[in-house]
Amino acid sequence: MMKLFRRKTGLFRRRGLRLRIILLLLTGMLASTSVSAERLKDIASIAGVRSNQLVGYGLVVGLDGTGDQTTQAPFTIQSLKSMLSKFGITMPPGVRPQLKNVAAVSLHAELPAFAKPGQTLDVTVSSIANSKSLRGGTLLMAPLKGVDGKVYAIAQGNVVVGGFGVSGDGSSITVNVPSVGRIANGATVERSVQSSFTQGNSVVLNLHQADFTTANRVAQEINKRIGDATAQAIDAASVKVNAPRDPAQRVAFMSLLETFEITPGEAPAKIVVNSRTGTIIIGQHVRVMPAAITHGSLTVTIAARPEVSQPAPLSGGQTVVVPRTDIAVSEDTKPMFLFDPGVSLNDIVQAINDVGATPSDLIAILEALKESGALRANLMII
């Protein structure tokens, strides 16, 4: 057990309240739960079975005066002229229509694995110029292309916007982001992406979290349930599994593998610190070697208190304001606490809370422990 110099004052309890809530809640969860088995489909994915990103460009029309300002977005007019020319309408040279209900937008969607022509996708529509809002607009037919430049889907439909903006004389109110909207089932798949799932004599399972122990346990469980030499761990993230060549049999085989329950290996000792929000996550296996720590802060307070200097009667002087500055220096006194060899997470949390450390104090303490070599964990500051 640790030997602590403790000052349990009301001040320390108030200052350490936030840290106590965050860390002790994590401590309780880690202490009350143990590593349990998980389905293979929850910890791994099949190599080659993945979604693909699609992107496109189009025009949203029918806006209520919230479209692009064409003087600042000339490409909107160019796009409109190009679209009209396809319908046999040619605008005279030098004519620049002042459009208020048209906006140039970018489109993006995700094409799932095994998506077939005729199926629909959700499309996100985002203004790329100075349109104030896409509410009430309609997206005209626009192609969605993949990274290879080929068209995989066609998007069109009414844009649904979750935000709105209202402006008046010198004031405005904006809720959420009115320049971004969504079209549910707004794109129709025109081309499917070939998958390597049915090719070869085997499939590769990629773990979501690379871990040698987990990969080995996956291979052992498959060999135990299916047969020896069925699975082989390639590295910490991949397991190669022999599978039937017939597509129907391979689908049935994979549906069986997905139900296997695997106990993942325990994560390495790690501390994650978010320096912007003050959130600190300490892993279960974090240990601290013998170390004595004291942490204090120096506070300098400077207050300007001007005084009025009044001259004596009939002296001919003038009333002036004389500056006066009060400077006070104070240093918080914090007790030193001592860590014995190999203390656990609960001991670390209890010790730091007893001295009233705030999240920023804890970050400084953890960095000092890591620098001294006493912290047996990987410290990540994001």
N, C-alpha and C positions, 0 to 999 in steps of 0.2 A: 504494500500500500504506500501511497505517497504521504510525505510529511509536508503539510501545508501550513504556512503562516496566514491565517484567515482573519479578515475584518468583515464581519457580516453587518454592514451598515445599511440603512435604508437607501442611501445614495447609490451604493454599488448594486443593490437589488433592482433599482429602477433602471440604471444604465445597462445592466446585463439582461433585461427582460427580453428584448428582441432576439439576442443571441441565444438565450436559454430556450426560447420557443422553437427556433430553427433547429438547433443542434440536438436538443433532448428529444424532439419529435422523431428525428432521424435515428437517434440512439434506441428509442423504444421500438421502432419498426425493425431495426436490425436485430435487436435482442429477442424479439418475439417471433420472428420468422426465420426459417431455415431455408436452405437451397432446396427447391422442390423440382420434380420432373416436369418438363415441358414437351409439348408435341413438336415433332421434327419440323412440321410446316410453320411453326412460330419462330424457329431459331435459324432456319436456313431457307435458301431459295435455289431454284434450278438454274444452272448456267445456260444462257441463251434465251431464257424465258423472261423478257423484260418489256417495259413500255418504251415508247419512242415519242420524243417531243416534236410537235408541229407548230409552225409559225406562218403568219400570213399578213396581208395588208388589205384594207378595204375602206369603204365609205359608209358612214352612218348618216341617214337623211331623216327629215321629219322633225328636227329639233325645234323647240320653241324659242328661237332667237339666241340659243346658247352655242351655236356652232363656231367654227374657226373664223378668226379675223383674217380674211384672205390677203390683206396687205402684208401680214407677217407670216403667212403660211401659203406661199405660192404653189406648193406641190398639191394642195387641196384642189385648186383650180385646174392644174394639169391633169389630176386624176379624174376630175369631173369631165373635162373635155375628152379625155381618152375613152371614158365610158360612153359618152354621148355619140362619139364617132362610130362606135360599134352598132348603134341603132340608126345610122345614116344622118345624124344631125351634126352639122359643121358650124362652129361659131366663127364669126368674122374675125380676121386678124386684128390684134390690138384691143379687143374687147375684154375687159376684166370685170366680170359680174361680181357684185357685192353680195356674197352669200352669207346668210346668218343661220341657216338651218342644216348645214352640211359640215361634217367633221371627219377628218382623216384619222383612222384608228389602226392600231396593231392588234393582231389576233394571235392567240396561242391556245393550244389544246394538247392533250396527252392521248396518244394512241395506245390502248392496252395490248398486251400480248394476245395473239390469236384473234384479233379483231377482224371481222369479215366484212366485205362490201355490203352496204345496205344498213349496217348498224349505225347508231348515232353516238355523238360525243358532245360533251359540254364544252362551250367555248367561252373564253374570257376576252372581253373587248376593252381596250385601253386607248385613251386619247393620246396622240403623239404631237399635237400642236397646242393651241391655246383655247380649245373648247372648254367652256365653263361647266357644262353638264351634258351627259348623254341620256338623261332621263327622257323617255318617250320616243327615242329614236329607233330606227329600223336599219339593220345591217343589210346591205345589198350583197348579192352573191359574190363570194370571195374564195379563192383557193387557199388551202392550207398545205404547205410543203414541208418535207422532211429535210434532214441535213444533206441528202443527196440531190436536192433540187427537184425531186419528183412530187407531183400532187397526190396526196393520200386522202384528202377529204375536201368537201365543199361546204362552206358555212353561209348561213343566211337566217334571218329571223329578227324578232323584236328583242331589244336590249332591256334587261331588267337591272335597274340601278338601286342599290341599297341606300345611297346617300342623296342629299339634296342641299341646295344653296339658295339663300334668299338675300337680296341686297336692296338697299334703299338709299336715301340721301345721306351719304357719308357713313353708312353702317352696313354691315352684312353679317349673316349667320350661315355657317356651313356645318353640316352634320355628316360624318364619315367622309367618303371620297366620291363625289358625284361624277368624276371623270372616268370612272372604271365601272363596267357593268358585266353582266353574264347572260348567256343564252343557253338555257337548259335544252339538251338534245338539239343544239343548233347546228351541228355539222353532221353530214352523212359520209361514211367511209366509202371511198371509191377504189382503194387499192389496199391489199393486205400485205403484211410484212412476213417474209419467209422466216421460219424458225428452225433452229437446229435440233429441236427437241426429239424428232423422230429419226435423226441421222446417227449412224454409228452403232456400236454394240454396248454403249454405256452412257450414263448421264453423270454430271458432276454437280454435287450439292455444295453451294457456297454459304458458309456461316455468316450471319449478320454481324457477329462479333468474333473476330479471329482469336482462337484459343487452342493450344495444342491438346489440352486435356479434353475439351469438348469434342474436337475432331476425332480423337482416339476413341472416345466413348460412343460417338455416332457409328463409327466403323465396327466397333465391337458389338453393338446392339443389333445392327443389320446382319452381321455374320451369325450372331446367335439365333436370330429369328428366321433368317432366310437360308443360310448355309455358309460354310467356311469359304473364304476367298471371294465372297460376293462384293464386299466393299473394302476399299483401301484408302487410308488417309494420305493425301498427297502432301499437304502442308497444314499450317495452323488454320487455314480458312476454307480448304476444299477437301471433299471426300468423293472419290470416284466409285461409282456403283455399277456393276454389270446389270444390264436391263434387256428385256426382250426386244427384238427388232420390229415385230408386228406392232403397228400403232395402237390398236385396241388393247393388246396385252400390255403395252408399255403404260398406257393410261391407267389400267387397273393396277399395275405394279406400283406406280407412283402414288395412287390413292391409298395403297396399303402402307407404303413407307411413311406417308405424312402422319399416320396415326401413331407411329412409334413414339414412346415417351423417353426422353433423354434428360439426364441430370447434368446441366451445364457445369463446367468448371468454375470455381470461385474466382472472381475478378482480383487482379493484383491490388496491392495497397495503393490507394490514390486519394489525393485531396484536390478538389476542384474549387477554385475561388473566383467569383465574379466581382472584380474590383469596382464595377460601375454600380451594381445594386447592393453589394455587401452580402450576397448570398454565399454561404460556405457549405460544401458537402464533404464530409469526412467518411471514407470507406471503413468497413468493419475491421480490416486487418492492419490498420495504421498502428504503428508502435513508435514509442519514443525511448531513446537510450538515456542514461543518466544525464540530467541537465538541470541547472538552477537558473531561473528566469526572473527578472524584475523589469517592469515596463512602466514608465511614467511619461507625463507630458508637461511641457513648459508652456505656460500661458502668459502672454504679455498683453495688458489692457492699456490703451491710450485713449483718454477722454479729453476733449477740448471744452473748456469752460471759460468763455470770455467774461471779463469784469469791466464795469464802467468806472472810470476815474473822474471824479467830480472835483474841480478846483475850488479853492476857498473863495468866499464872497469878496468882490471888489479886487480880486487878484489879477484880473485881466487874462486869466487862463481860459482854455477851452475844454469842454467835456470830450473825452476820448474813450475808446474801447480798448482795453489792454488785454491781449491774449494770455490765457493761462492754460497750461496743459498738465494733467495729472497722469502719471505713469505708474502702473502697478504690475508687479511681476509675481506670479504664483506658480508653484509646481505641485502637481498632484502627487500625493504619496501613495504608492501602491506596494503592497507586501510582496516579497519574493516567494515563489513557490518552487518546490523541488520535485522532479520526476525521478522515480526509481526505475531500475532497468525494466524494459518491456511493458510499460503500462498500457492499458487498453483504451479504447475509444471513450468508454464511460468515464474513466479516470481523467482523461484530457478535458472532456467537456465540463466535468465537475470542478476541476481546478481552475479553469479559466473563468467560469461563471462566478466562483467564489471571490475572485479579485475584481469583479465588476467590469470585465473587458468588453468593449463594444466590438462589432464586426471589423472595423478598421484596425483596432488594437490587435485582434486575433490574426489578421493578415500579416501585420508586422512581426508578430511572435512566430508564426509559421515560417515566414521567410528567414528569420534569424535562426530557427531550429534547423532548417534545411541547409543553410550556409555553414552551420557549425558541424553538420554531419550527424546530429542527434536524431533527426527525423527519418524514420525508416518507411518512406512512402514517396511516391512521385507527386510533386507539387505542381499543379497546373493553374496558372493565373490567366483568365480570359477577360 
